Amino acid sequence: MTLIRVPETEVGIQGGLTVELYDQMQRRLRDKGWIETAEILKAGIIGGDSLEIGPGPGYLGLEWLKLTSGTTLKGLEISQDMIEVALRNADAYGLHDRVEYVQGNGAELPFEDSSFDGVFTAGSLHEWTEPGQTFLEIWRVLKVGGRFLVLDFRRDMSVVFRWFLRIVAKPKEMRPGLVSSISAAYTPSELRGILPNEMRASCEVVGSPMGLRVSGLKKH
């Protein structure tokens, strides 16, 4: 039986110590090759100007910039504490001139219509306070011919996969947050119901053993 969804934080990850521990966890995932940069490229987001929603410490988008040419990135992050860490990491990558971080909420993207060739996010969907509106905002800021990719956990994953994710999450102080993130995630059927009518014909929702993948192409 699938557990009832328990919404998580509406303000992102805040506080110096928690942010630094989260940065350590994400850096470890990057070093092990466990972040989803390859998924972004497979989704066809390979050039131009892109938007990342919820970049956290920035590793996913920075790795995407490193693997692409002539690209730029804007990162929309709700936590100012996390933006400061992302800026520090962008400097370490030597990519500060190709990325800009903006504080804001995905339900009200502070960008003009048709601003981006691509939009992507990993691990933020379960925190969106207005997911349907955020999807509409993604659609609005995409250019015609632009692609988007949303990746997240799925709440109805098996106990075995929950256990595995908890064990590999380090530092161990991050494990309670991981559990709450999974509890706040959606199931594939729930996600299909959230997608606005304007997008459904152009989107694909795919479930994997541990996660969800929503992708689409804005044809007109």
Secondary structure by P-SEA (a helix, b strand, c coil): cccccccccccccccaaaaaaaaaaaaaaaaaccccaaaaaaacccccccccccccccaaaaaaaaacccbbbbbbbccaaaaaaaaaaaaaacccccbbbbbcccccccccccccccccccccccccccaaaaaaaaaaaccccbbbbbbbbbccccaaaaaaaaaacccccaaaaaaaaaaacccaaaaaaaccccccccbbbbbcccbbbbbbbbcc
